[in-house]
Every structure is written in structure tokens, then in C-alpha cells.
């Protein structure tokens, strides 16, 4: 089982970018030098940023903090006294 804390949901987006980069640009590539690898990464990111899709938050800060507080209370209940 894998648990991702509520407060780190933005990491999912970061992991997604690196996953796409790996799958679409790096995994099957052959790079004879670090500059070649850097050039491949730069090319991928340039192409990816041609039509960027901004992140739109669907929750307010108050809703997120309320959920964090509920999770903290639930976690405290599971800890031995």
C-alpha cells in the first residue's frame, strides 16, 4: 500500500512530468555524453511547453487545511497512548 499525504498532492504533477520525460524521451534514447542528454531533455521540455495546460486548483486553502486537520485527528486516534 502506498500513502501520499494530502499536503503533497502537487508532487503527483511533478512525478507525472518526470515520468512522461522518461517514457517519451529518455528511456529508449542513446546518449553518448551529458550534453546530449541535456539537449534531449531541453528539446522535450520545449516541445511540451508549446501548449501548456495550467493547473487549476479545485479546492480553497480553507478546504485543504480542514482536510489536513481531519487527517491529523484521525492519525492521532491510531497512535498508541
PDB file with SEQRES, HELIX, SHEET and CRYST1 records, atoms N, CA, C and O in Angstrom:
SEQRES   1 A   81  UNK UNK UNK UNK UNK UNK UNK UNK UNK UNK UNK UNK UNK          
SEQRES   2 A   81  UNK UNK UNK UNK UNK UNK UNK UNK UNK UNK UNK UNK UNK          
SEQRES   3 A   81  UNK UNK UNK UNK UNK UNK UNK UNK UNK UNK UNK UNK UNK          
SEQRES   4 A   81  UNK UNK UNK UNK UNK UNK UNK UNK UNK UNK UNK UNK UNK          
SEQRES   5 A   81  UNK UNK UNK UNK UNK UNK UNK UNK UNK UNK UNK UNK UNK          
SEQRES   6 A   81  UNK UNK UNK UNK UNK UNK UNK UNK UNK UNK UNK UNK UNK          
SEQRES   7 A   81  UNK UNK UNK                                                  
HELIX    1 AA1 UNK A    6  UNK A    8  5                                   3    
HELIX    2 AA2 UNK A   10  UNK A   21  1                                  12    
HELIX    3 AA3 UNK A   22  UNK A   26  3                                   5    
HELIX    4 AA4 UNK A   34  UNK A   48  1                                  15    
HELIX    5 AA5 UNK A   49  UNK A   51  5                                   3    
HELIX    6 AA6 UNK A   61  UNK A   78  1                                  18    
CRYST1    1.000    1.000    1.000  90.00  90.00  90.00 P 1           1          
ATOM      1  N   UNK A   1       0.836  -1.168   0.000  1.00  0.00           N  
ATOM      2  CA  UNK A   1       0.000   0.000   0.000  1.00  0.00           C  
ATOM      3  C   UNK A   1       0.889   1.241   0.000  1.00  0.00           C  
ATOM      4  O   UNK A   1       1.934   1.271   0.650  1.00  0.00           O  
ATOM      5  N   UNK A   2       0.464   2.252  -0.728  1.00  0.00           N  
ATOM      6  CA  UNK A   2       1.224   3.496  -0.836  1.00  0.00           C  
ATOM      7  C   UNK A   2       0.332   4.631  -0.368  1.00  0.00           C  
ATOM      8  O   UNK A   2      -0.804   4.753  -0.826  1.00  0.00           O  
ATOM      9  N   UNK A   3       0.829   5.462   0.539  1.00  0.00           N  
ATOM     10  CA  UNK A   3       0.069   6.581   1.056  1.00  0.00           C  
ATOM     11  C   UNK A   3       0.751   7.879   0.665  1.00  0.00           C  
ATOM     12  O   UNK A   3       1.922   8.087   0.981  1.00  0.00           O  
ATOM     13  N   UNK A   4       0.031   8.749  -0.014  1.00  0.00           N  
ATOM     14  CA  UNK A   4       0.537  10.066  -0.357  1.00  0.00           C  
ATOM     15  C   UNK A   4      -0.174  11.081   0.526  1.00  0.00           C  
ATOM     16  O   UNK A   4      -1.394  11.214   0.439  1.00  0.00           O  
ATOM     17  N   UNK A   5       0.545  11.792   1.361  1.00  0.00           N  
ATOM     18  CA  UNK A   5      -0.105  12.778   2.231  1.00  0.00           C  
ATOM     19  C   UNK A   5      -0.848  13.842   1.434  1.00  0.00           C  
ATOM     20  O   UNK A   5      -0.423  14.223   0.343  1.00  0.00           O  
ATOM     21  N   UNK A   6      -1.948  14.313   1.981  1.00  0.00           N  
ATOM     22  CA  UNK A   6      -2.752  15.340   1.320  1.00  0.00           C  
ATOM     23  C   UNK A   6      -1.911  16.557   0.969  1.00  0.00           C  
ATOM     24  O   UNK A   6      -2.077  17.152  -0.096  1.00  0.00           O  
ATOM     25  N   UNK A   7      -1.022  16.918   1.858  1.00  0.00           N  
ATOM     26  CA  UNK A   7      -0.228  18.126   1.650  1.00  0.00           C  
ATOM     27  C   UNK A   7       0.785  17.997   0.523  1.00  0.00           C  
ATOM     28  O   UNK A   7       1.404  18.993   0.148  1.00  0.00           O  
ATOM     29  N   UNK A   8       0.972  16.818  -0.022  1.00  0.00           N  
ATOM     30  CA  UNK A   8       1.963  16.659  -1.085  1.00  0.00           C  
ATOM     31  C   UNK A   8       1.327  16.323  -2.430  1.00  0.00           C  
ATOM     32  O   UNK A   8       1.981  15.740  -3.295  1.00  0.00           O  
ATOM     33  N   UNK A   9       0.076  16.680  -2.611  1.00  0.00           N  
ATOM     34  CA  UNK A   9      -0.603  16.332  -3.860  1.00  0.00           C  
ATOM     35  C   UNK A   9       0.065  16.968  -5.075  1.00  0.00           C  
ATOM     36  O   UNK A   9      -0.013  16.420  -6.175  1.00  0.00           O  
ATOM     37  N   UNK A  10       0.720  18.114  -4.897  1.00  0.00           N  
ATOM     38  CA  UNK A  10       1.400  18.746  -6.022  1.00  0.00           C  
ATOM     39  C   UNK A  10       2.552  17.893  -6.534  1.00  0.00           C  
ATOM     40  O   UNK A  10       2.963  18.024  -7.687  1.00  0.00           O  
ATOM     41  N   UNK A  11       3.076  17.011  -5.669  1.00  0.00           N  
ATOM     42  CA  UNK A  11       4.167  16.143  -6.106  1.00  0.00           C  
ATOM     43  C   UNK A  11       3.717  15.185  -7.197  1.00  0.00           C  
ATOM     44  O   UNK A  11       4.527  14.771  -8.026  1.00  0.00           O  
ATOM     45  N   UNK A  12       2.442  14.828  -7.212  1.00  0.00           N  
ATOM     46  CA  UNK A  12       1.930  13.954  -8.265  1.00  0.00           C  
ATOM     47  C   UNK A  12       2.163  14.574  -9.633  1.00  0.00           C  
ATOM     48  O   UNK A  12       2.492  13.870 -10.588  1.00  0.00           O  
ATOM     49  N   UNK A  13       1.992  15.898  -9.733  1.00  0.00           N  
ATOM     50  CA  UNK A  13       2.207  16.574 -11.012  1.00  0.00           C  
ATOM     51  C   UNK A  13       3.686  16.567 -11.398  1.00  0.00           C  
ATOM     52  O   UNK A  13       4.030  16.383 -12.566  1.00  0.00           O  
ATOM     53  N   UNK A  14       4.545  16.766 -10.419  1.00  0.00           N  
ATOM     54  CA  UNK A  14       5.986  16.744 -10.682  1.00  0.00           C  
ATOM     55  C   UNK A  14       6.405  15.344 -11.137  1.00  0.00           C  
ATOM     56  O   UNK A  14       7.148  15.193 -12.107  1.00  0.00           O  
ATOM     57  N   UNK A  15       5.919  14.325 -10.423  1.00  0.00           N  
ATOM     58  CA  UNK A  15       6.241  12.944 -10.800  1.00  0.00           C  
ATOM     59  C   UNK A  15       5.721  12.623 -12.192  1.00  0.00           C  
ATOM     60  O   UNK A  15       6.366  11.887 -12.940  1.00  0.00           O  
ATOM     61  N   UNK A  16       4.574  13.161 -12.544  1.00  0.00           N  
ATOM     62  CA  UNK A  16       3.995  12.922 -13.872  1.00  0.00           C  
ATOM     63  C   UNK A  16       4.889  13.482 -14.974  1.00  0.00           C  
ATOM     64  O   UNK A  16       5.100  12.836 -16.001  1.00  0.00           O  
ATOM     65  N   UNK A  17       5.412  14.691 -14.755  1.00  0.00           N  
ATOM     66  CA  UNK A  17       6.296  15.305 -15.751  1.00  0.00           C  
ATOM     67  C   UNK A  17       7.552  14.452 -15.939  1.00  0.00           C  
ATOM     68  O   UNK A  17       7.958  14.181 -17.069  1.00  0.00           O  
ATOM     69  N   UNK A  18       8.168  14.027 -14.823  1.00  0.00           N  
ATOM     70  CA  UNK A  18       9.370  13.209 -14.941  1.00  0.00           C  
ATOM     71  C   UNK A  18       9.063  11.844 -15.547  1.00  0.00           C  
ATOM     72  O   UNK A  18       9.886  11.293 -16.278  1.00  0.00           O  
ATOM     73  N   UNK A  19       7.890  11.294 -15.252  1.00  0.00           N  
ATOM     74  CA  UNK A  19       7.501  10.022 -15.848  1.00  0.00           C  
ATOM     75  C   UNK A  19       7.334  10.135 -17.354  1.00  0.00           C  
ATOM     76  O   UNK A  19       7.798   9.279 -18.107  1.00  0.00           O  
ATOM     77  N   UNK A  20       6.665  11.204 -17.788  1.00  0.00           N  
ATOM     78  CA  UNK A  20       6.497  11.431 -19.233  1.00  0.00           C  
ATOM     79  C   UNK A  20       7.843  11.657 -19.906  1.00  0.00           C  
ATOM     80  O   UNK A  20       8.104  11.115 -20.980  1.00  0.00           O  
ATOM     81  N   UNK A  21       8.696  12.455 -19.278  1.00  0.00           N  
ATOM     82  CA  UNK A  21      10.029  12.707 -19.830  1.00  0.00           C  
ATOM     83  C   UNK A  21      10.796  11.405 -20.005  1.00  0.00           C  
ATOM     84  O   UNK A  21      11.423  11.174 -21.039  1.00  0.00           O  
ATOM     85  N   UNK A  22      10.740  10.562 -18.989  1.00  0.00           N  
ATOM     86  CA  UNK A  22      11.446   9.282 -19.050  1.00  0.00           C  
ATOM     87  C   UNK A  22      10.884   8.398 -20.151  1.00  0.00           C  
ATOM     88  O   UNK A  22      11.634   7.837 -20.949  1.00  0.00           O  
ATOM     89  N   UNK A  23       9.555   8.273 -20.192  1.00  0.00           N  
ATOM     90  CA  UNK A  23       8.922   7.365 -21.151  1.00  0.00           C  
ATOM     91  C   UNK A  23       9.055   7.847 -22.591  1.00  0.00           C  
ATOM     92  O   UNK A  23       9.269   7.041 -23.497  1.00  0.00           O  
ATOM     93  N   UNK A  24       8.930   9.145 -22.807  1.00  0.00           N  
ATOM     94  CA  UNK A  24       8.855   9.658 -24.178  1.00  0.00           C  
ATOM     95  C   UNK A  24      10.179  10.144 -24.744  1.00  0.00           C  
ATOM     96  O   UNK A  24      10.313  10.283 -25.959  1.00  0.00           O  
ATOM     97  N   UNK A  25      11.165  10.407 -23.883  1.00  0.00           N  
ATOM     98  CA  UNK A  25      12.390  10.991 -24.410  1.00  0.00           C  
ATOM     99  C   UNK A  25      13.656  10.229 -24.008  1.00  0.00           C  
ATOM    100  O   UNK A  25      14.583  10.103 -24.808  1.00  0.00           O  
ATOM    101  N   UNK A  26      13.696   9.734 -22.801  1.00  0.00           N  
ATOM    102  CA  UNK A  26      14.965   9.203 -22.297  1.00  0.00           C  
ATOM    103  C   UNK A  26      15.080   7.686 -22.401  1.00  0.00           C  
ATOM    104  O   UNK A  26      16.131   7.173 -22.787  1.00  0.00           O  
ATOM    105  N   UNK A  27      14.018   6.963 -22.063  1.00  0.00           N  
ATOM    106  CA  UNK A  27      14.113   5.506 -21.895  1.00  0.00           C  
ATOM    107  C   UNK A  27      14.750   4.795 -23.076  1.00  0.00           C  
ATOM    108  O   UNK A  27      15.648   3.979 -22.873  1.00  0.00           O  
ATOM    109  N   UNK A  28      14.333   5.065 -24.268  1.00  0.00           N  
ATOM    110  CA  UNK A  28      14.863   4.334 -25.432  1.00  0.00           C  
ATOM    111  C   UNK A  28      15.953   5.106 -26.174  1.00  0.00           C  
ATOM    112  O   UNK A  28      16.387   4.706 -27.254  1.00  0.00           O  
ATOM    113  N   UNK A  29      16.384   6.209 -25.584  1.00  0.00           N  
ATOM    114  CA  UNK A  29      17.415   7.015 -26.228  1.00  0.00           C  
ATOM    115  C   UNK A  29      18.812   6.495 -25.936  1.00  0.00           C  
ATOM    116  O   UNK A  29      19.030   5.761 -24.972  1.00  0.00           O  
ATOM    117  N   UNK A  30      19.738   6.881 -26.772  1.00  0.00           N  
ATOM    118  CA  UNK A  30      21.152   6.562 -26.566  1.00  0.00           C  
ATOM    119  C   UNK A  30      21.883   7.896 -26.522  1.00  0.00           C  
ATOM    120  O   UNK A  30      21.848   8.669 -27.480  1.00  0.00           O  
ATOM    121  N   UNK A  31      22.541   8.156 -25.407  1.00  0.00           N  
ATOM    122  CA  UNK A  31      23.212   9.432 -25.216  1.00  0.00           C  
ATOM    123  C   UNK A  31      24.681   9.147 -24.903  1.00  0.00           C  
ATOM    124  O   UNK A  31      25.002   8.474 -23.924  1.00  0.00           O  
ATOM    125  N   UNK A  32      25.545   9.662 -25.734  1.00  0.00           N  
ATOM    126  CA  UNK A  32      26.979   9.399 -25.589  1.00  0.00           C  
ATOM    127  C   UNK A  32      27.657  10.384 -24.658  1.00  0.00           C  
ATOM    128  O   UNK A  32      28.822  10.208 -24.300  1.00  0.00           O  
ATOM    129  N   UNK A  33      26.926  11.427 -24.262  1.00  0.00           N  
ATOM    130  CA  UNK A  33      27.522  12.417 -23.364  1.00  0.00           C  
ATOM    131  C   UNK A  33      26.418  13.109 -22.578  1.00  0.00           C  
ATOM    132  O   UNK A  33      25.242  13.051 -22.937  1.00  0.00           O  
ATOM    133  N   UNK A  34      26.820  13.753 -21.513  1.00  0.00           N  
ATOM    134  CA  UNK A  34      25.867  14.516 -20.703  1.00  0.00           C  
ATOM    135  C   UNK A  34      25.252  15.662 -21.516  1.00  0.00           C  
ATOM    136  O   UNK A  34      24.046  15.888 -21.418  1.00  0.00           O  
ATOM    137  N   UNK A  35      26.040  16.391 -22.314  1.00  0.00           N  
ATOM    138  CA  UNK A  35      25.428  17.453 -23.133  1.00  0.00           C  
ATOM    139  C   UNK A  35      24.342  16.919 -24.083  1.00  0.00           C  
ATOM    140  O   UNK A  35      23.345  17.603 -24.314  1.00  0.00           O  
ATOM    141  N   UNK A  36      24.519  15.721 -24.630  1.00  0.00           N  
ATOM    142  CA  UNK A  36      23.482  15.132 -25.490  1.00  0.00           C  
ATOM    143  C   UNK A  36      22.211  14.865 -24.697  1.00  0.00           C  
ATOM    144  O   UNK A  36      21.110  15.126 -25.182  1.00  0.00           O  
ATOM    145  N   UNK A  37      22.352  14.350 -23.492  1.00  0.00           N  
ATOM    146  CA  UNK A  37      21.201  14.094 -22.635  1.00  0.00           C  
ATOM    147  C   UNK A  37      20.494  15.396 -22.282  1.00  0.00           C  
ATOM    148  O   UNK A  37      19.267  15.478 -22.329  1.00  0.00           O  
ATOM    149  N   UNK A  38      21.266  16.400 -21.932  1.00  0.00           N  
ATOM    150  CA  UNK A  38      20.682  17.705 -21.601  1.00  0.00           C  
ATOM    151  C   UNK A  38      19.940  18.280 -22.798  1.00  0.00           C  
ATOM    152  O   UNK A  38      18.853  18.837 -22.647  1.00  0.00           O  
ATOM    153  N   UNK A  39      20.520  18.150 -23.984  1.00  0.00           N  
ATOM    154  CA  UNK A  39      19.864  18.649 -25.199  1.00  0.00           C  
ATOM    155  C   UNK A  39      18.547  17.916 -25.446  1.00  0.00           C  
ATOM    156  O   UNK A  39      17.562  18.536 -25.850  1.00  0.00           O  
ATOM    157  N   UNK A  40      18.519  16.607 -25.209  1.00  0.00           N  
ATOM    158  CA  UNK A  40      17.289  15.832 -25.397  1.00  0.00           C  
ATOM    159  C   UNK A  40      16.219  16.265 -24.399  1.00  0.00           C  
ATOM    160  O   UNK A  40      15.047  16.389 -24.755  1.00  0.00           O  
ATOM    161  N   UNK A  41      16.620  16.493 -23.156  1.00  0.00           N  
ATOM    162  CA  UNK A  41      15.666  16.956 -22.145  1.00  0.00           C  
ATOM    163  C   UNK A  41      15.144  18.345 -22.499  1.00  0.00           C  
ATOM    164  O   UNK A  41      13.943  18.599 -22.410  1.00  0.00           O  
ATOM    165  N   UNK A  42      16.042  19.244 -22.900  1.00  0.00           N  
ATOM    166  CA  UNK A  42      15.623  20.592 -23.292  1.00  0.00           C  
ATOM    167  C   UNK A  42      14.663  20.555 -24.480  1.00  0.00           C  
ATOM    168  O   UNK A  42      13.681  21.296 -24.507  1.00  0.00           O  
ATOM    169  N   UNK A  43      14.942  19.702 -25.453  1.00  0.00           N  
ATOM    170  CA  UNK A  43      14.065  19.586 -26.628  1.00  0.00           C  
ATOM    171  C   UNK A  43      12.684  19.097 -26.217  1.00  0.00           C  
ATOM    172  O   UNK A  43      11.671  19.610 -26.692  1.00  0.00           O  
ATOM    173  N   UNK A  44      12.645  18.110 -25.337  1.00  0.00           N  
ATOM    174  CA  UNK A  44      11.351  17.587 -24.875  1.00  0.00           C  
ATOM    175  C   UNK A  44      10.567  18.667 -24.133  1.00  0.00           C  
ATOM    176  O   UNK A  44       9.377  18.854 -24.383  1.00  0.00           O  
ATOM    177  N   UNK A  45      11.231  19.377 -23.222  1.00  0.00           N  
ATOM    178  CA  UNK A  45      10.538  20.393 -22.439  1.00  0.00           C  
ATOM    179  C   UNK A  45      10.076  21.555 -23.321  1.00  0.00           C  
ATOM    180  O   UNK A  45       9.000  22.110 -23.100  1.00  0.00           O  
ATOM    181  N   UNK A  46      10.876  21.921 -24.311  1.00  0.00           N  
ATOM    182  CA  UNK A  46      10.466  22.982 -25.239  1.00  0.00           C  
ATOM    183  C   UNK A  46       9.213  22.564 -25.995  1.00  0.00           C  
ATOM    184  O   UNK A  46       8.274  23.347 -26.136  1.00  0.00           O  
ATOM    185  N   UNK A  47       9.202  21.323 -26.482  1.00  0.00           N  
ATOM    186  CA  UNK A  47       8.028  20.823 -27.210  1.00  0.00           C  
ATOM    187  C   UNK A  47       6.819  20.728 -26.285  1.00  0.00           C  
ATOM    188  O   UNK A  47       5.705  21.068 -26.685  1.00  0.00           O  
ATOM    189  N   UNK A  48       7.025  20.277 -25.071  1.00  0.00           N  
ATOM    190  CA  UNK A  48       5.928  20.134 -24.112  1.00  0.00           C  
ATOM    191  C   UNK A  48       5.326  21.492 -23.754  1.00  0.00           C  
ATOM    192  O   UNK A  48       4.120  21.599 -23.535  1.00  0.00           O  
ATOM    193  N   UNK A  49       6.155  22.517 -23.696  1.00  0.00           N  
ATOM    194  CA  UNK A  49       5.691  23.839 -23.288  1.00  0.00           C  
ATOM    195  C   UNK A  49       5.097  24.668 -24.419  1.00  0.00           C  
ATOM    196  O   UNK A  49       4.717  25.820 -24.209  1.00  0.00           O  
ATOM    197  N   UNK A  50       5.012  24.091 -25.624  1.00  0.00           N  
ATOM    198  CA  UNK A  50       4.400  24.814 -26.738  1.00  0.00           C  
ATOM    199  C   UNK A  50       2.932  25.120 -26.431  1.00  0.00           C  
ATOM    200  O   UNK A  50       2.446  26.210 -26.731  1.00  0.00           O  
ATOM    201  N   UNK A  51       2.236  24.162 -25.840  1.00  0.00           N  
ATOM    202  CA  UNK A  51       0.832  24.387 -25.467  1.00  0.00           C  
ATOM    203  C   UNK A  51       0.632  23.968 -24.009  1.00  0.00           C  
ATOM    204  O   UNK A  51       0.099  22.894 -23.733  1.00  0.00           O  
ATOM    205  N   UNK A  52       1.061  24.818 -23.089  1.00  0.00           N  
ATOM    206  CA  UNK A  52       0.980  24.462 -21.669  1.00  0.00           C  
ATOM    207  C   UNK A  52      -0.464  24.413 -21.173  1.00  0.00           C  
ATOM    208  O   UNK A  52      -1.337  25.113 -21.686  1.00  0.00           O  
ATOM    209  N   UNK A  53      -0.691  23.580 -20.176  1.00  0.00           N  
ATOM    210  CA  UNK A  53      -2.005  23.466 -19.547  1.00  0.00           C  
ATOM    211  C   UNK A  53      -1.837  23.830 -18.074  1.00  0.00           C  
ATOM    212  O   UNK A  53      -1.261  23.060 -17.304  1.00  0.00           O  
ATOM    213  N   UNK A  54      -2.336  24.996 -17.685  1.00  0.00           N  
ATOM    214  CA  UNK A  54      -2.130  25.414 -16.300  1.00  0.00           C  
ATOM    215  C   UNK A  54      -2.913  24.549 -15.321  1.00  0.00           C  
ATOM    216  O   UNK A  54      -3.981  24.025 -15.637  1.00  0.00           O  
ATOM    217  N   UNK A  55      -2.353  24.419 -14.135  1.00  0.00           N  
ATOM    218  CA  UNK A  55      -3.044  23.708 -13.065  1.00  0.00           C  
ATOM    219  C   UNK A  55      -4.133  24.608 -12.523  1.00  0.00           C  
ATOM    220  O   UNK A  55      -3.879  25.773 -12.218  1.00  0.00           O  
ATOM    221  N   UNK A  56      -5.337  24.090 -12.399  1.00  0.00           N  
ATOM    222  CA  UNK A  56      -6.444  24.834 -11.827  1.00  0.00           C  
ATOM    223  C   UNK A  56      -6.822  24.160 -10.522  1.00  0.00           C  
ATOM    224  O   UNK A  56      -7.303  23.027 -10.515  1.00  0.00           O  
ATOM    225  N   UNK A  57      -6.603  24.862  -9.413  1.00  0.00           N  
ATOM    226  CA  UNK A  57      -6.947  24.310  -8.113  1.00  0.00           C  
ATOM    227  C   UNK A  57      -8.454  24.225  -7.981  1.00  0.00           C  
ATOM    228  O   UNK A  57      -9.171  25.159  -8.339  1.00  0.00           O  
ATOM    229  N   UNK A  58      -8.930  23.108  -7.468  1.00  0.00           N  
ATOM    230  CA  UNK A  58     -10.371  22.923  -7.311  1.00  0.00           C  
ATOM    231  C   UNK A  58     -10.819  23.095  -5.870  1.00  0.00           C  
ATOM    232  O   UNK A  58     -12.018  23.107  -5.592  1.00  0.00           O  
ATOM    233  N   UNK A  59      -9.892  23.226  -4.968  1.00  0.00           N  
ATOM    234  CA  UNK A  59     -10.203  23.405  -3.556  1.00  0.00           C  
ATOM    235  C   UNK A  59      -9.635  24.737  -3.077  1.00  0.00           C  
ATOM    236  O   UNK A  59      -8.613  25.207  -3.577  1.00  0.00           O  
ATOM    237  N   UNK A  60     -10.311  25.332  -2.103  1.00  0.00           N  
ATOM    238  CA  UNK A  60      -9.784  26.544  -1.492  1.00  0.00           C  
ATOM    239  C   UNK A  60      -8.754  26.155  -0.447  1.00  0.00           C  
ATOM    240  O   UNK A  60      -8.683  25.002  -0.022  1.00  0.00           O  
ATOM    241  N   UNK A  61      -7.963  27.129  -0.041  1.00  0.00           N  
ATOM    242  CA  UNK A  61      -6.969  26.870   1.005  1.00  0.00           C  
ATOM    243  C   UNK A  61      -7.656  26.394   2.284  1.00  0.00           C  
ATOM    244  O   UNK A  61      -7.143  25.508   2.968  1.00  0.00           O  
ATOM    245  N   UNK A  62      -8.803  26.970   2.609  1.00  0.00           N  
ATOM    246  CA  UNK A  62      -9.530  26.579   3.814  1.00  0.00           C  
ATOM    247  C   UNK A  62      -9.983  25.121   3.739  1.00  0.00           C  
ATOM    248  O   UNK A  62      -9.909  24.402   4.735  1.00  0.00           O  
ATOM    249  N   UNK A  63     -10.446  24.681   2.578  1.00  0.00           N  
ATOM    250  CA  UNK A  63     -10.872  23.284   2.410  1.00  0.00           C  
ATOM    251  C   UNK A  63      -9.690  22.324   2.560  1.00  0.00           C  
ATOM    252  O   UNK A  63      -9.816  21.259   3.164  1.00  0.00           O  
ATOM    253  N   UNK A  64      -8.560  22.708   2.013  1.00  0.00           N  
ATOM    254  CA  UNK A  64      -7.367  21.863   2.114  1.00  0.00           C  
ATOM    255  C   UNK A  64      -6.907  21.764   3.565  1.00  0.00           C  
ATOM    256  O   UNK A  64      -6.613  20.673   4.055  1.00  0.00           O  
ATOM    257  N   UNK A  65      -6.847  22.898   4.248  1.00  0.00           N  
ATOM    258  CA  UNK A  65      -6.421  22.894   5.649  1.00  0.00           C  
ATOM    259  C   UNK A  65      -7.395  22.129   6.532  1.00  0.00           C  
ATOM    260  O   UNK A  65      -6.972  21.458   7.474  1.00  0.00           O  
ATOM    261  N   UNK A  66      -8.684  22.214   6.249  1.00  0.00           N  
ATOM    262  CA  UNK A  66      -9.670  21.451   7.019  1.00  0.00           C  
ATOM    263  C   UNK A  66      -9.440  19.954   6.836  1.00  0.00           C  
ATOM    264  O   UNK A  66      -9.547  19.191   7.796  1.00  0.00           O  
ATOM    265  N   UNK A  67      -9.126  19.530   5.621  1.00  0.00           N  
ATOM    266  CA  UNK A  67      -8.862  18.119   5.358  1.00  0.00           C  
ATOM    267  C   UNK A  67      -7.589  17.660   6.063  1.00  0.00           C  
ATOM    268  O   UNK A  67      -7.535  16.551   6.594  1.00  0.00           O  
ATOM    269  N   UNK A  68      -6.573  18.508   6.068  1.00  0.00           N  
ATOM    270  CA  UNK A  68      -5.326  18.179   6.773  1.00  0.00           C  
ATOM    271  C   UNK A  68      -5.610  18.013   8.262  1.00  0.00           C  
ATOM    272  O   UNK A  68      -5.111  17.077   8.888  1.00  0.00           O  
ATOM    273  N   UNK A  69      -6.400  18.903   8.828  1.00  0.00           N  
ATOM    274  CA  UNK A  69      -6.731  18.803  10.250  1.00  0.00           C  
ATOM    275  C   UNK A  69      -7.523  17.540  10.560  1.00  0.00           C  
ATOM    276  O   UNK A  69      -7.275  16.898  11.581  1.00  0.00           O  
ATOM    277  N   UNK A  70      -8.468  17.168   9.701  1.00  0.00           N  
ATOM    278  CA  UNK A  70      -9.225  15.924   9.891  1.00  0.00           C  
ATOM    279  C   UNK A  70      -8.289  14.716   9.835  1.00  0.00           C  
ATOM    280  O   UNK A  70      -8.429  13.776  10.618  1.00  0.00           O  
ATOM    281  N   UNK A  71      -7.344  14.750   8.912  1.00  0.00           N  
ATOM    282  CA  UNK A  71      -6.386  13.642   8.792  1.00  0.00           C  
ATOM    283  C   UNK A  71      -5.503  13.561  10.035  1.00  0.00           C  
ATOM    284  O   UNK A  71      -5.206  12.469  10.519  1.00  0.00           O  
ATOM    285  N   UNK A  72      -5.089  14.707  10.546  1.00  0.00           N  
ATOM    286  CA  UNK A  72      -4.250  14.721  11.749  1.00  0.00           C  
ATOM    287  C   UNK A  72      -5.013  14.135  12.941  1.00  0.00           C  
ATOM    288  O   UNK A  72      -4.451  13.360  13.715  1.00  0.00           O  
ATOM    289  N   UNK A  73      -6.271  14.495  13.090  1.00  0.00           N  
ATOM    290  CA  UNK A  73      -7.098  13.960  14.182  1.00  0.00           C  
ATOM    291  C   UNK A  73      -7.237  12.445  14.045  1.00  0.00           C  
ATOM    292  O   UNK A  73      -7.102  11.710  15.023  1.00  0.00           O  
ATOM    293  N   UNK A  74      -7.507  11.987  12.824  1.00  0.00           N  
ATOM    294  CA  UNK A  74      -7.648  10.538  12.594  1.00  0.00           C  
ATOM    295  C   UNK A  74      -6.339   9.807  12.882  1.00  0.00           C  
ATOM    296  O   UNK A  74      -6.348   8.712  13.445  1.00  0.00           O  
ATOM    297  N   UNK A  75      -5.220  10.407  12.498  1.00  0.00           N  
ATOM    298  CA  UNK A  75      -3.923   9.795  12.745  1.00  0.00           C  
ATOM    299  C   UNK A  75      -3.633   9.724  14.250  1.00  0.00           C  
ATOM    300  O   UNK A  75      -3.121   8.720  14.745  1.00  0.00           O  
ATOM    301  N   UNK A  76      -3.959  10.776  14.952  1.00  0.00           N  
ATOM    302  CA  UNK A  76      -3.733  10.783  16.398  1.00  0.00           C  
ATOM    303  C   UNK A  76      -4.531   9.689  17.099  1.00  0.00           C  
ATOM    304  O   UNK A  76      -4.092   9.154  18.117  1.00  0.00           O  
ATOM    305  N   UNK A  77      -5.696   9.357  16.562  1.00  0.00           N  
ATOM    306  CA  UNK A  77      -6.528   8.318  17.165  1.00  0.00           C  
ATOM    307  C   UNK A  77      -5.916   6.923  16.981  1.00  0.00           C  
ATOM    308  O   UNK A  77      -6.210   6.007  17.748  1.00  0.00           O  
ATOM    309  N   UNK A  78      -5.069   6.770  15.967  1.00  0.00           N  
ATOM    310  CA  UNK A  78      -4.484   5.455  15.691  1.00  0.00           C  
ATOM    311  C   UNK A  78      -3.191   5.210  16.460  1.00  0.00           C  
ATOM    312  O   UNK A  78      -2.713   4.078  16.523  1.00  0.00           O  
ATOM    313  N   UNK A  79      -2.628   6.254  17.040  1.00  0.00           N  
ATOM    314  CA  UNK A  79      -1.364   6.116  17.777  1.00  0.00           C  
ATOM    315  C   UNK A  79      -1.636   5.542  19.171  1.00  0.00           C  
ATOM    316  O   UNK A  79      -2.617   5.909  19.817  1.00  0.00           O  
ATOM    317  N   UNK A  80      -0.768   4.649  19.625  1.00  0.00           N  
ATOM    318  CA  UNK A  80      -0.938   4.110  20.975  1.00  0.00           C  
ATOM    319  C   UNK A  80      -0.747   5.198  22.022  1.00  0.00           C  
ATOM    320  O   UNK A  80       0.046   6.123  21.843  1.00  0.00           O  
ATOM    321  N   UNK A  81      -1.478   5.073  23.104  1.00  0.00           N  
ATOM    322  CA  UNK A  81      -1.417   6.088  24.164  1.00  0.00           C  
ATOM    323  C   UNK A  81      -0.151   5.995  24.983  1.00  0.00           C  
ATOM    324  O   UNK A  81       0.044   6.781  25.910  1.00  0.00           O  
TER     325      UNK A  81                                                      
END                                                                             
